[in-house]
Amino acid sequence: MTGKHPFDGTSPALAEKWISPAGDGTLETRFRHVMQSLVTPGEGLVVAVSGGMDSVALLHLVLECPWIPRARITVAHFDHSLRRESVEDADFVARLCQRLGVNLSQKQWSNPYGRGNLQGRAREVRYQFLAETARENGSGVVATGHQGDDQAETFLEHLLRGSGIKGLSAMPVLRQMQLGVTLIRPMLFFFRHEIHSWMRVRELEWREDPSNHSDRFFRSRLRHEVVPAMATLAPKIREQLLATSTRMRRADKALAWMLEHFWPTLDIQTTPKEISISRKALVALPDELMVRILTRCSMDLTGDPHAPSARATMGFLHLVRSVVRRWHMRMKGLEISRSDDRIFLRVTSVAPRQKR
């Protein structure tokens, strides 16, 4: 892929034109328009196919893009081994690829019940497999079937869990993966109901995941209960949630740019286990930038990519702006203190406790 892509997850004009189910042209025409901006002629492409409706639709739509050689398309199917039906899903994808005459790479997760967050680990090993498949097949691009409803539901899920700007940001249409591979999500400009109608008209088959219809799962309840209820008040709720998440992504990118701009002004001094910052420079910044500085320092010192808790963040902001010249607080993995005009962050193995 060469040059600057117009689809970077922050392009509102393009989003407004292409995400609307009532947009100009057929779904195939609109999809090809999106793909022309994402995949250069003759480039190899890995298509992630689970067997579900969205990914099967993605594969068929990709095959209708004449500038992508069929011989350079590889389907990648990752079996998480978390459902009894997963073997049948893998068989379905294998038969589909054989019928369509496309290459297939499959892998089964050998250790699905290890330590750590299951969903997080599953996502990590799946994307690793996709990136490795791309490299092995000489492809620089991986396409997944995330669509507009996924985007809207993710925004709502994160909103209900109290996420900040980053958590409410839209999934980007493209982003860099490991091994120098680019991930693209061309289906984000389409919604579930129009994909379903397109599949039905074409008489195409797919596999249903029973968990998508179970009210035991939070995401499923959002899809079948919350979003339809919201649609009675705002008929275009999906488009509106999608637009809001896109604006959040723009704001997040702007704040990230501002952080890089102001970072050299903070008079930062570092050692492997300590970072100190000029308090005068810090308090001159808006709260959100101070929080991002705290997050970045925490990640640099502890290696933990997660943002500090809301309680730790509020304590940090309060104490940094306080007239008290000496104080200290603890948060996960760190002790933070002020001594006159400098703020110190030090690595600690002691369990965090309340500030004092």
C-alpha positions in Angstrom: 0.0 0.0 0.0 1.5 3.3 -1.0 0.6 7.0 -0.3 -1.7 8.4 2.3 -5.0 6.6 2.7 -8.2 8.8 2.8 -9.8 6.3 5.2 -8.0 6.7 8.5 -11.1 6.3 10.8 -11.4 10.1 11.0 -12.9 11.1 7.7 -16.5 12.4 8.4 -17.3 13.4 4.9 -16.5 10.0 3.5 -18.3 8.3 6.4 -21.5 10.3 5.8 -21.5 9.4 2.2 -20.8 5.7 2.4 -22.2 4.4 5.7 -25.8 5.3 4.9 -27.8 2.3 3.7 -29.7 4.8 1.5 -26.4 5.9 -0.2 -26.0 6.0 -3.9 -25.3 2.8 -5.8 -25.6 -0.9 -4.9 -23.7 -2.4 -1.9 -21.2 -3.9 -4.4 -20.6 -0.5 -6.0 -20.1 1.3 -2.7 -17.9 -1.5 -1.4 -15.6 -1.4 -4.4 -15.3 2.4 -4.0 -14.1 1.9 -0.4 -11.7 -0.9 -1.4 -10.2 1.2 -4.2 -8.9 3.5 -1.5 -7.5 0.7 0.6 -6.0 -1.9 -1.7 -3.8 -1.1 -4.6 -4.1 -3.1 -7.9 -2.4 -6.5 -7.8 -1.8 -6.4 -4.1 -2.2 -9.6 -2.0 -4.9 -9.7 0.6 -5.8 -11.9 3.5 -9.5 -12.1 4.3 -10.4 -13.2 7.8 -13.5 -15.5 7.6 -15.1 -16.9 10.6 -18.0 -18.4 8.7 -20.5 -15.8 10.0 -22.6 -13.5 7.8 -20.4 -10.5 7.8 -17.1 -12.2 7.0 -18.7 -14.4 4.3 -20.2 -11.3 2.7 -16.8 -9.6 2.9 -15.2 -12.5 1.0 -17.8 -12.5 -1.7 -17.5 -8.7 -2.1 -13.7 -8.9 -2.3 -13.9 -11.5 -5.0 -15.9 -9.0 -7.1 -13.1 -6.4 -7.0 -11.5 -7.0 -10.4 -8.1 -5.4 -9.5 -7.5 -7.9 -6.7 -6.2 -11.2 -8.3 -8.0 -14.2 -7.0 -4.7 -16.0 -6.8 -3.5 -13.4 -4.4 -6.4 -13.7 -2.0 -6.0 -16.0 1.0 -8.8 -16.8 3.5 -7.7 -17.1 7.1 -9.8 -19.0 9.6 -8.9 -19.2 13.3 -10.7 -21.8 15.4 -10.8 -20.5 19.0 -12.0 -23.9 20.2 -14.4 -22.2 22.6 -17.7 -23.6 21.1 -18.8 -27.1 20.2 -19.8 -25.8 16.8 -16.3 -24.4 16.0 -15.3 -27.6 14.2 -18.4 -27.3 11.9 -17.5 -23.6 11.3 -14.0 -24.6 10.2 -15.5 -27.3 7.9 -17.9 -24.7 6.4 -15.1 -22.3 5.6 -13.0 -25.0 4.1 -15.8 -26.1 1.8 -16.6 -22.5 0.9 -13.0 -21.8 -0.1 -12.9 -25.0 -2.2 -16.0 -24.0 -4.0 -14.8 -20.5 -4.7 -11.3 -21.5 -5.6 -9.4 -19.4 -3.1 -6.5 -20.3 -0.9 -7.2 -21.2 2.8 -5.1 -21.0 5.9 -6.6 -22.5 9.1 -5.4 -22.8 12.7 -6.9 -24.1 15.9 -6.1 -22.5 19.2 -4.3 -25.1 21.3 -4.5 -23.4 24.7 -7.8 -21.5 25.0 -8.1 -21.9 28.7 -4.9 -20.4 29.9 -4.4 -17.6 32.4 -5.6 -14.0 31.8 -8.6 -12.4 30.2 -10.1 -14.9 27.8 -11.4 -12.4 25.3 -8.2 -10.4 25.3 -6.0 -13.4 24.8 -8.3 -14.7 22.0 -8.1 -11.4 20.2 -4.4 -11.3 20.5 -3.7 -14.8 19.2 -6.2 -14.3 16.4 -4.6 -11.1 15.1 -1.1 -12.7 15.5 -2.3 -15.6 13.3 -3.8 -13.1 10.7 -0.5 -11.1 10.6 1.6 -14.3 10.2 -0.7 -15.6 7.5 -0.2 -12.4 5.6 3.5 -12.5 5.8 3.6 -16.2 4.8 1.6 -15.4 1.7 3.4 -12.3 0.7 0.4 -10.1 1.5 0.7 -6.7 3.2 -3.0 -6.3 4.0 -5.6 -8.2 6.2 -9.3 -7.5 5.9 -11.9 -8.2 8.6 -15.7 -8.1 8.5 -16.4 -5.6 11.3 -19.4 -3.6 10.2 -21.3 -0.5 11.3 -23.5 -2.2 13.9 -20.3 -3.6 15.5 -19.0 0.0 15.7 -22.2 1.3 17.3 -22.5 -1.5 19.8 -18.8 -1.2 20.8 -19.4 2.5 21.5 -22.4 1.8 23.7 -20.6 -1.0 25.5 -17.7 1.2 26.3 -20.0 4.1 27.2 -21.9 2.0 29.8 -18.6 0.8 31.3 -17.4 4.4 31.8 -14.7 4.6 29.1 -13.0 7.8 28.3 -12.3 9.4 24.9 -10.0 6.6 23.7 -12.5 3.9 24.7 -15.3 5.7 22.9 -13.3 6.2 19.7 -14.3 4.5 16.5 -12.5 1.4 15.3 -10.2 2.8 12.6 -10.9 1.7 9.0 -7.2 0.9 8.8 -4.4 0.4 11.3 -0.9 -1.1 11.5 -0.6 -4.6 12.9 2.5 -6.5 13.9 5.0 -7.7 11.3 4.4 -4.6 9.2 0.9 -5.8 8.1 -2.0 -3.3 7.6 -5.4 -4.2 9.0 -8.4 -2.8 7.0 -12.1 -2.9 7.9 -14.0 -2.0 4.7 -17.4 -3.2 6.1 -17.5 -0.5 8.7 -19.4 1.6 6.1 -22.3 -0.8 6.0 -24.9 -2.0 8.5 -26.1 -5.5 9.4 -29.5 -5.3 7.9 -28.3 -4.3 4.4 -25.6 -7.0 4.5 -28.3 -9.5 5.5 -30.6 -8.4 2.6 -27.7 -8.6 0.1 -26.8 -12.1 1.3 -30.4 -13.2 1.0 -30.9 -11.8 -2.5 -27.7 -13.6 -3.5 -28.9 -16.8 -1.8 -25.6 -17.1 0.0 -25.1 -19.3 3.2 -23.3 -18.5 6.4 -22.9 -19.9 9.9 -24.8 -18.5 12.9 -23.1 -18.2 16.3 -25.7 -19.1 18.9 -24.2 -16.7 21.4 -25.3 -13.8 19.2 -28.9 -14.6 20.2 -28.4 -15.4 23.8 -29.5 -12.8 26.4 -26.8 -14.2 28.8 -24.2 -12.0 27.0 -23.9 -8.3 27.5 -23.2 -7.6 23.8 -26.1 -9.6 22.7 -28.5 -7.8 25.0 -27.2 -4.5 23.6 -27.9 -5.7 20.1 -31.4 -7.1 20.6 -32.8 -5.0 23.4 -31.0 -1.7 24.0 -30.3 -0.5 20.4 -33.9 -1.3 19.2 -35.3 0.5 22.2 -33.1 3.6 21.5 -34.2 3.4 17.8 -37.8 4.1 18.9 -36.6 7.6 20.1 -33.9 8.1 17.4 -34.6 6.1 14.2 -31.0 6.7 12.9 -29.4 5.7 16.2 -26.8 3.4 14.6 -25.6 6.1 12.2 -25.6 8.7 15.1 -23.6 6.4 17.4 -21.2 5.8 14.5 -20.8 9.5 13.8 -20.2 10.2 17.5 -17.5 7.5 17.8 -15.8 9.0 14.7 -15.7 12.4 16.3 -14.3 10.9 19.5 -11.5 9.3 17.4 -10.7 12.7 15.9 -10.6 14.3 19.4 -8.3 11.4 20.6 -5.9 11.9 17.7 -5.9 15.7 18.3 -5.1 15.2 22.0 -2.4 12.7 21.1 -0.9 15.4 18.8 -1.1 18.0 21.5 0.6 15.7 24.0 3.6 15.3 21.6 3.7 19.0 21.1 3.8 19.9 24.8 6.0 17.0 26.0 9.3 18.8 25.4 8.1 21.7 27.6 7.6 19.6 30.7 11.3 19.6 31.8 11.1 15.8 32.2 14.0 14.0 33.9 14.1 10.2 33.8 15.9 7.2 35.3 14.9 3.6 34.9 12.7 3.7 38.0 11.7 7.4 38.3 10.3 10.2 36.2 10.1 13.8 37.5 8.1 16.6 35.8 8.0 20.4 36.3 4.8 21.1 38.3 4.6 24.6 36.8 4.6 23.3 33.3 2.1 20.5 34.2 -0.6 22.7 35.8 -0.5 25.0 32.8 -2.1 22.2 30.7 -5.8 21.1 30.6 -6.8 18.2 32.8 -7.1 15.8 29.9 -3.5 16.4 28.9 -2.4 15.9 32.5 -4.2 12.6 32.6 -2.5 11.5 29.4 0.9 12.5 30.8 0.2 10.4 33.9 -0.8 7.4 31.7 2.3 7.7 29.5 4.6 8.0 32.5 2.9 5.0 34.1 3.3 2.9 30.9 7.0 3.9 30.5 7.8 3.0 34.1 5.6 -0.1 34.7 5.0 -1.4 31.2 1.2 -1.5 31.9 -0.7 -0.1 28.9 -3.9 0.4 30.8 -5.0 3.8 31.9 -5.0 4.6 35.6 -8.3 4.1 37.4 -10.8 7.0 37.7 -10.0 7.3 41.4 -6.3 7.5 40.8 -6.7 10.0 38.1 -9.0 12.3 40.2 -6.5 12.1 43.1 -3.6 13.0 40.9 -5.4 16.0 39.4 -6.5 17.2 42.8 -3.1 17.0 44.3 -1.1 18.4 41.4 -3.3 21.5 41.5 -3.2 21.7 45.3 -1.3 24.5 47.1 0.2 21.8 49.4 3.9 21.7 48.5 4.7 18.2 49.8 2.4 15.2 49.4 2.4 11.7 48.1 -0.1 9.1 46.8 0.0 5.6 45.4 -1.6 4.0 42.5 -1.0 0.6 40.8 2.7 0.1 40.5 3.7 3.7 41.3 4.2 6.1 44.1 3.6 9.8 43.1 4.8 12.7 45.1 5.4 16.4 45.0 8.5 18.1 46.4 8.4 21.9 46.0 8.1 22.5 42.2 8.5 19.0 40.9 6.2 15.9 40.6 7.9 12.6 41.0 6.7 9.2 39.8 8.5 6.2 41.1 8.1 2.4 40.5 7.0 0.5 43.6 6.2 -3.1 44.2 4.0 -2.2 47.2 0.3 -2.7 46.8 -1.4 0.7 46.1 -3.3 2.4 48.9 -5.3 5.6 49.3 -3.6 8.9 48.9 -2.9 10.9 52.0 
